Amino acid sequence: MTKVIDQSQEWARLRPALNNNYNYNGDWKNAIGILDHRFVSHYFFPLDILVNRKDHEGEGFTIASVICSFIEMLAAFESGKIYNLKYKSKTDPSYHYNSSSKLYIEFLQTAPVFKDHFWQHDANGQPESDKPLAASDFYENVRCALIHEGRTKNGWTINATKKDNMADQTFIKINGSKKSLMRSIWHRRMIDHLTYYIERLKDPSPQKNDLRRLYARKMDHLFEIPPDQTYQWWLDI
């Protein structure tokens, strides 16, 4: 609990200096470090313990379930979206959402970590969704099935072998209608994607200012700071 309180207090201390100031500096470095530490300590350090056990006695369901949760959190941070169960499009800000499917599937179809899994480049070098696998298939039969039913469905399995190559970029093996999610490799690739996100947040180029703006909104929400229109990142733009 102490670490969580310290993170909240540190964000509260930093946020006035970040308001409408998205150029990367020392304050932004410290602000980004809060989430970097939180993701590692809350998600990947505990998962490392399970992955490194190499028991292969059912821990794959736990690993996959936690990563599925992490994906939605990361997708929301990258897009600045806030979950609102009672969301009404006519009255609520456009950055609210009440259904995870659209947010989740769009992330699978665009994030670099899922290239050649749920999207790929066509002959003209343009991104093409749902190749070789449909993102909705994963969402329904892995993510939702694990969270709501404690299982995978429709040909999906979670696997690991002693020969898994942690440098492999491919973490889903397809054999006809069977799709094997290689959970240890997937875990490693998601750590890589977290690093990719953090590196973009720290990129000093002005093109990354909007990414930092969305990050700040989500940090307020994470630490239960109410929307405040005097903070530019709460404006619905």
Salt bridges, closest charged atoms under 4 A:
GLU10 OE2 - ARG13 NH2 2.87
ASP48 OD1 - HIS187 NE2 3.21
ASP55 OD2 - ARG53 NH2 2.35
GLU59 OE2 - ARG183 NH2 2.90
GLU72 OE1 - ARG143 NH2 2.91
GLU78 OE2 - HIS193 NE2 3.22
GLU78 OE1 - ARG200 NH2 2.89
GLU106 OE2 - LYS102 NZ 2.77
ASP116 OD2 - LYS115 NZ 3.16
GLU128 OE2 - LYS131 NZ 2.93
ASP137 OD2 - LYS179 NZ 2.88
GLU149 OE1 - ARG151 NH2 2.73
GLU149 OE2 - LYS153 NZ 3.09
ASP192 OD2 - ARG189 NH2 2.70
ASP203 OD2 - LYS208 NZ 3.81
ASP210 OD1 - ARG213 NH2 2.71
ASP220 OD2 - ARG15 NH2 2.75
